[in-house]
Amino acid sequence: MNETLSHGRELKTDTEIRQAMNAKEPILVFQDRMRLRPALPIIGYNDDIVKIADGTTFLRTATSFFTLSDEEKVTYNVSSSK
């Protein structure tokens, strides 16, 4: 199961979060359509929380996590992981 992450995809499962974390893929964190933090990679997670590179932790049930689309990567000046 070596599925690659698609751009602009919501991360819902442990597998998707693990793939983004291993690829050091910057993610956007949203709560009720409001972006909470800058685009940063995930550095840890468990069943309840996700932790991003600046040390901020988010409840998985209250927030949504997305990989960056190609346009967002240009906006945030993030190079592709491949």
C-alpha positions in Angstrom: 0.0 0.0 0.0 2.5 2.6 -1.2 -0.1 5.2 -2.3 1.3 8.6 -2.7 -0.4 11.7 -1.2 -2.3 13.8 -3.6 -2.1 17.6 -3.5 -5.0 19.4 -1.7 -6.2 16.2 0.0 -7.8 16.0 3.5 -5.9 13.7 5.8 -8.3 11.6 7.8 -6.8 8.2 8.5 -3.7 7.2 10.4 -2.1 6.0 7.2 -2.6 9.3 5.4 -1.2 11.2 8.4 1.8 8.9 8.6 2.5 9.3 4.9 2.4 13.1 5.2 4.6 12.9 8.3 7.2 10.6 6.7 7.3 12.8 3.6 7.7 15.9 5.8 4.8 17.3 3.7 3.6 20.7 4.9 0.0 20.6 5.9 -2.7 23.2 6.5 -4.8 23.0 9.7 -8.4 24.3 9.6 -11.2 24.5 12.2 -14.6 25.6 10.8 -13.0 26.8 7.5 -10.5 29.0 9.4 -6.8 28.3 8.9 -5.2 28.0 12.3 -1.4 27.9 11.6 1.1 28.4 8.8 1.8 25.4 6.6 4.1 23.1 8.5 4.9 19.4 8.6 3.4 16.9 11.1 6.0 15.7 13.7 3.7 13.4 15.7 0.2 12.0 16.1 -1.9 9.6 18.1 -5.6 8.6 18.2 -6.5 12.0 19.7 -4.0 14.7 18.5 -1.8 15.8 15.7 1.4 17.8 16.5 3.0 20.1 13.9 6.6 21.3 13.6 6.1 24.5 15.7 5.0 22.3 18.7 1.3 23.1 18.4 -1.1 20.2 19.0 -4.6 19.9 17.6 -7.5 17.6 18.5 -8.2 15.3 15.5 -11.9 15.5 16.1 -12.1 19.3 16.1 -9.7 20.1 13.2 -9.1 19.2 9.6 -5.7 18.6 8.0 -4.9 19.1 4.3 -1.9 18.7 2.1 -1.1 21.7 0.0 -2.4 22.0 -3.6 0.1 22.9 -6.3 -1.1 26.5 -6.2 -0.7 26.7 -2.4 2.8 25.3 -2.7 3.6 28.3 -5.0 1.9 30.7 -2.6 3.7 29.4 0.5 7.0 28.9 -1.5 7.2 25.2 -0.7 9.0 23.0 -3.1 7.6 19.6 -4.1 8.7 16.6 -1.9 9.5 14.5 -5.0 
